[in-house]
Amino acid sequence: MSQPGPGKLPTRNLVAVAGAMIGAFMAVLNIQVVNTSLPDIQGGIGTGLDDGGWISTAYLIGEIIVIPLSGWLSQVFSLKRYLIASTLLFLFFSVACGLASNFPEMVVMRALQGFSGGVLIPLALVCVMLLLPERVRPVGFAAFALTATFAPAIGPTVGGAITDLYGWRYIFFLNLAPGALMVAALAWGLKPAPMKLELLYGGDWLGVATIAVGLGTLQVVLEEGNKDDWFGSPFILRLSILSALALTVFLVQELRPGNKAPLVNLRLFTRWNFGFVSVANFMLGFVLYSAVYLVPLYLAVAHGYSARQAGAVMAWIGLPQLVIIPCMPYLMRRFDPRHLLALGFFLFAVSSFMNMTLGPDQSGPQMLVPNLVRALGQAMVFPPITMIATSGLAVAETGSASALFNMLRNLGGAIGIAVTQTFVTNREKFHSNIINADVSLLNPATRARLSGLEAYFTAHGTMGAAAARGQAVQLIGETIRLQADYFAYGDAFALLGVGMVVALIATLFLRRVSGPGAPGGH
């Protein structure tokens, strides 16, 4: 598919890009909506909390496997056929998930839904690069940014509301109306192109197999590792070894001089800007998805927020971006995208550091200002980082570039959530040990506090001194745990701030981008 000329912008191209953006938005929103409703889904299909995590894990495995394959498969079947077929399959498996009656059926359908839906994100970016002239691409990058940042922010709110009002099955049926609109837009807007089935025969099948095994097993390790005590579990250890071996073989295969048609062009990382922006993009995924995980969890654990209440807090990260992101194409024409990107990472880091001092008085309302600062930072990050990553690419490189760009962000998110889970658990133990050292019966303040609580429980109906003392000890234990939680979550937000500083440092090494989308371009 040839790129449009500098003076032409066919209506069909605009409609196709808009349809592709609907798909990317659905794919991202689907993850957050389902995660919010997991307790209801688990109850509906009769599975426990431990097994229920596989409902999310299965989707992520399918998604992370297919993203690197998307560029090659779109060449084999043509962009139009592959994107429309993937959309129809995504809608079919969405309905199948909504109709699932047991746990194994749900996990299989979710994996297939992820394998079909994961295509929608990288190919949306491919549509922007192929169908829009360079002068208009900043607008396309801004639209793509909305799918990546707005959808995760409103996902908990949408998921909680639909589940409360209509039941969990309807969160899967939610995809049908926008999906039908997307299919119509793609069918009319995308030009047909011949299939290249001969690429299947000469395809890099060793690369396909090794990246599927390597990323699939890595996703399981990251999702289940913290729950199973990481390498203390033989299952996690074996999967980790298998993942490392498979990914090593994949790297050797893709970089092998004799491989004339690699699955993805890993040599893109040797380009100065693409290499450094990939580091920044990985850290962006690390922090973005970790924050989406961390904020609702903190509000639930420390302040008893429901999923719907936590979603309302998260909405203040997403809603301001509806106003800010549409302004970004104008700003990218007036200012150096590198400076906008650096400022965005700086604001994102500041918002994380603002949440370091959490406590009993820091709940939803107190997180409003950090969330607004984060919304501004996120809005300033996504359009410039996408523009810089894709600047100067040839048409033949767009598929690999989009696949690598989106895979790194998703992989960063998976690693970020796993690291954050383990980090919070370990920091909670660390702070509990420190606090417990001071809460001793040898300490007069501790004895006085216990006596006061015993008197309180006795005065309020507790029968017997032993029972009153037991309740007093239990309450002090819960207070210690809660204080340790405040410190642990504050430390986790500090970790996210450090992650954004790393991304900011990588941004400082970027070279100036030339072209119509950048100031001073020709």
WOVENLIN-V654539 format. One record per residue. N is the residue number from 1. RES is the residue in one small letter. D_CENTER is the distance of its C-alpha to the mean C-alpha in Angstrom with 1 decimal. Layout:
# WOVENLIN-V654539
n-><N:N>
res-><RES:RES>
d_center-><D_CENTER:D_CENTER>
This chain:
# WOVENLIN-V654539
n-><1:2:3:4:5:6:7:8:9:10:11:12:13:14:15:16:17:18:19:20:21:22:23:24:25:26:27:28:29:30:31:32:33:34:35:36:37:38:39:40:41:42:43:44:45:46:47:48:49:50:51:52:53:54:55:56:57:58:59:60:61:62:63:64:65:66:67:68:69:70:71:72:73:74:75:76:77:78:79:80:81:82:83:84:85:86:87:88:89:90:91:92:93:94:95:96:97:98:99:100:101:102:103:104:105:106:107:108:109:110:111:112:113:114:115:116:117:118:119:120:121:122:123:124:125:126:127:128:129:130:131:132:133:134:135:136:137:138:139:140:141:142:143:144:145:146:147:148:149:150:151:152:153:154:155:156:157:158:159:160:161:162:163:164:165:166:167:168:169:170:171:172:173:174:175:176:177:178:179:180:181:182:183:184:185:186:187:188:189:190:191:192:193:194:195:196:197:198:199:200:201:202:203:204:205:206:207:208:209:210:211:212:213:214:215:216:217:218:219:220:221:222:223:224:225:226:227:228:229:230:231:232:233:234:235:236:237:238:239:240:241:242:243:244:245:246:247:248:249:250:251:252:253:254:255:256:257:258:259:260:261:262:263:264:265:266:267:268:269:270:271:272:273:274:275:276:277:278:279:280:281:282:283:284:285:286:287:288:289:290:291:292:293:294:295:296:297:298:299:300:301:302:303:304:305:306:307:308:309:310:311:312:313:314:315:316:317:318:319:320:321:322:323:324:325:326:327:328:329:330:331:332:333:334:335:336:337:338:339:340:341:342:343:344:345:346:347:348:349:350:351:352:353:354:355:356:357:358:359:360:361:362:363:364:365:366:367:368:369:370:371:372:373:374:375:376:377:378:379:380:381:382:383:384:385:386:387:388:389:390:391:392:393:394:395:396:397:398:399:400:401:402:403:404:405:406:407:408:409:410:411:412:413:414:415:416:417:418:419:420:421:422:423:424:425:426:427:428:429:430:431:432:433:434:435:436:437:438:439:440:441:442:443:444:445:446:447:448:449:450:451:452:453:454:455:456:457:458:459:460:461:462:463:464:465:466:467:468:469:470:471:472:473:474:475:476:477:478:479:480:481:482:483:484:485:486:487:488:489:490:491:492:493:494:495:496:497:498:499:500:501:502:503:504:505:506:507:508:509:510:511:512:513:514:515:516:517:518:519:520:521:522>
res-><m:s:q:p:g:p:g:k:l:p:t:r:n:l:v:a:v:a:g:a:m:i:g:a:f:m:a:v:l:n:i:q:v:v:n:t:s:l:p:d:i:q:g:g:i:g:t:g:l:d:d:g:g:w:i:s:t:a:y:l:i:g:e:i:i:v:i:p:l:s:g:w:l:s:q:v:f:s:l:k:r:y:l:i:a:s:t:l:l:f:l:f:f:s:v:a:c:g:l:a:s:n:f:p:e:m:v:v:m:r:a:l:q:g:f:s:g:g:v:l:i:p:l:a:l:v:c:v:m:l:l:l:p:e:r:v:r:p:v:g:f:a:a:f:a:l:t:a:t:f:a:p:a:i:g:p:t:v:g:g:a:i:t:d:l:y:g:w:r:y:i:f:f:l:n:l:a:p:g:a:l:m:v:a:a:l:a:w:g:l:k:p:a:p:m:k:l:e:l:l:y:g:g:d:w:l:g:v:a:t:i:a:v:g:l:g:t:l:q:v:v:l:e:e:g:n:k:d:d:w:f:g:s:p:f:i:l:r:l:s:i:l:s:a:l:a:l:t:v:f:l:v:q:e:l:r:p:g:n:k:a:p:l:v:n:l:r:l:f:t:r:w:n:f:g:f:v:s:v:a:n:f:m:l:g:f:v:l:y:s:a:v:y:l:v:p:l:y:l:a:v:a:h:g:y:s:a:r:q:a:g:a:v:m:a:w:i:g:l:p:q:l:v:i:i:p:c:m:p:y:l:m:r:r:f:d:p:r:h:l:l:a:l:g:f:f:l:f:a:v:s:s:f:m:n:m:t:l:g:p:d:q:s:g:p:q:m:l:v:p:n:l:v:r:a:l:g:q:a:m:v:f:p:p:i:t:m:i:a:t:s:g:l:a:v:a:e:t:g:s:a:s:a:l:f:n:m:l:r:n:l:g:g:a:i:g:i:a:v:t:q:t:f:v:t:n:r:e:k:f:h:s:n:i:i:n:a:d:v:s:l:l:n:p:a:t:r:a:r:l:s:g:l:e:a:y:f:t:a:h:g:t:m:g:a:a:a:a:r:g:q:a:v:q:l:i:g:e:t:i:r:l:q:a:d:y:f:a:y:g:d:a:f:a:l:l:g:v:g:m:v:v:a:l:i:a:t:l:f:l:r:r:v:s:g:p:g:a:p:g:g:h>
d_center-><30.1:31.6:30.0:31.7:34.4:34.1:36.2:34.9:32.1:32.8:31.8:30.6:28.0:26.7:26.5:24.7:22.1:21.7:21.4:18.7:16.7:17.2:15.8:12.6:12.3:13.3:10.9:7.7:10.0:11.3:8.4:8.7:12.4:13.2:11.7:13.8:16.8:16.8:20.0:21.8:20.8:22.0:25.2:25.7:25.7:27.3:25.1:24.5:21.6:21.3:21.4:19.2:16.0:16.7:16.0:12.2:12.8:14.9:12.5:10.0:13.2:14.5:11.5:11.3:15.2:15.8:13.7:16.3:19.1:18.4:20.6:23.4:23.5:23.5:26.6:28.2:28.0:27.7:24.8:26.3:27.1:23.8:21.6:23.8:24.3:20.6:20.2:23.3:22.1:18.7:20.9:23.4:21.0:19.5:23.1:23.7:21.0:22.6:26.0:25.2:27.7:26.9:24.2:24.8:24.8:21.5:19.8:21.4:20.6:16.9:16.8:18.8:16.6:13.6:16.0:17.2:14.2:12.2:15.1:14.6:11.8:13.8:17.0:16.4:16.4:19.4:21.1:20.8:22.4:25.0:26.1:26.2:28.8:27.7:29.0:26.7:23.5:22.3:22.3:20.2:17.7:17.7:17.1:14.2:12.7:13.3:11.2:8.1:9.0:11.4:10.0:7.4:10.5:13.0:11.5:13.1:16.2:16.6:16.0:18.4:21.0:21.2:21.5:24.1:26.1:26.1:24.6:21.5:22.7:22.4:18.6:18.8:21.8:19.9:18.8:22.5:23.7:21.1:21.1:24.9:24.8:22.4:24.7:27.7:26.3:25.4:28.8:30.7:28.8:28.2:31.4:32.3:32.5:34.1:32.4:32.7:33.1:35.0:31.7:31.1:34.3:33.7:29.9:28.3:28.2:28.1:24.9:23.4:24.5:23.5:19.9:19.4:21.0:19.4:15.7:16.3:18.1:15.8:12.9:15.6:16.7:13.4:13.0:16.7:18.0:18.1:19.7:22.2:23.2:21.6:24.6:27.0:26.1:27.9:25.3:22.4:24.9:26.0:22.5:21.7:25.0:24.4:21.0:22.6:25.6:23.9:21.6:24.8:26.7:24.1:24.3:28.1:28.3:26.3:28.2:31.5:34.1:35.5:32.3:33.1:30.1:27.0:24.0:21.9:23.6:22.5:25.3:23.2:22.0:25.6:25.5:25.5:23.0:20.6:20.8:20.2:17.5:15.6:15.9:14.7:11.7:10.8:11.4:9.4:6.2:8.0:8.9:6.4:4.1:7.8:9.3:7.8:9.0:12.1:13.7:14.4:15.4:17.7:19.2:19.9:21.4:23.3:24.3:24.2:21.9:21.3:17.9:19.5:20.6:17.3:15.8:18.7:17.8:14.2:15.8:17.5:14.4:13.9:17.6:19.0:16.7:18.7:21.7:20.5:18.5:21.6:23.7:21.7:23.7:26.9:25.8:24.8:28.3:30.0:28.2:27.0:23.2:23.0:24.4:22.0:19.0:20.7:21.4:17.8:16.7:19.8:19.1:15.6:17.4:20.1:18.1:16.7:20.3:21.7:20.2:21.9:25.0:23.9:26.7:28.3:28.6:25.0:23.2:21.7:24.4:24.4:20.6:21.3:22.3:19.5:17.0:19.1:19.2:15.5:15.4:18.0:16.4:13.1:15.4:17.5:14.9:13.3:16.6:18.5:16.1:15.9:19.7:20.5:18.6:20.5:23.7:26.8:25.4:27.9:27.3:27.3:24.4:22.0:20.6:20.1:18.6:16.0:15.2:15.0:13.1:10.2:10.6:10.6:7.4:5.8:8.6:8.2:5.1:7.4:10.3:9.3:9.0:12.1:13.9:13.4:14.7:17.6:18.2:18.6:20.9:23.0:23.4:24.4:27.1:28.1:28.7:30.4:32.8:33.7:34.3:36.3:38.6:39.8:40.1:43.2:46.4:48.3:46.7:48.9:45.9:44.3:47.6:48.1:44.7:45.3:48.7:47.5:44.9:47.5:49.8:47.2:46.4:50.1:50.9:48.3:49.6:48.5:51.4:52.5:51.8:49.9:47.4:47.1:46.4:43.8:41.9:42.2:40.9:37.9:37.1:37.3:35.0:32.4:32.8:32.3:29.1:27.8:28.8:27.1:23.8:24.2:24.7:21.9:19.2:20.9:20.7:17.0:16.5:19.0:17.0:14.1:16.8:18.2:15.0:15.2:18.9:18.3:16.3:19.3:21.8:20.4:20.7:24.3:25.2:24.3:27.3:28.2:26.9:29.9:30.1:30.5:27.1:27.9:30.8:33.9:32.8:35.4>
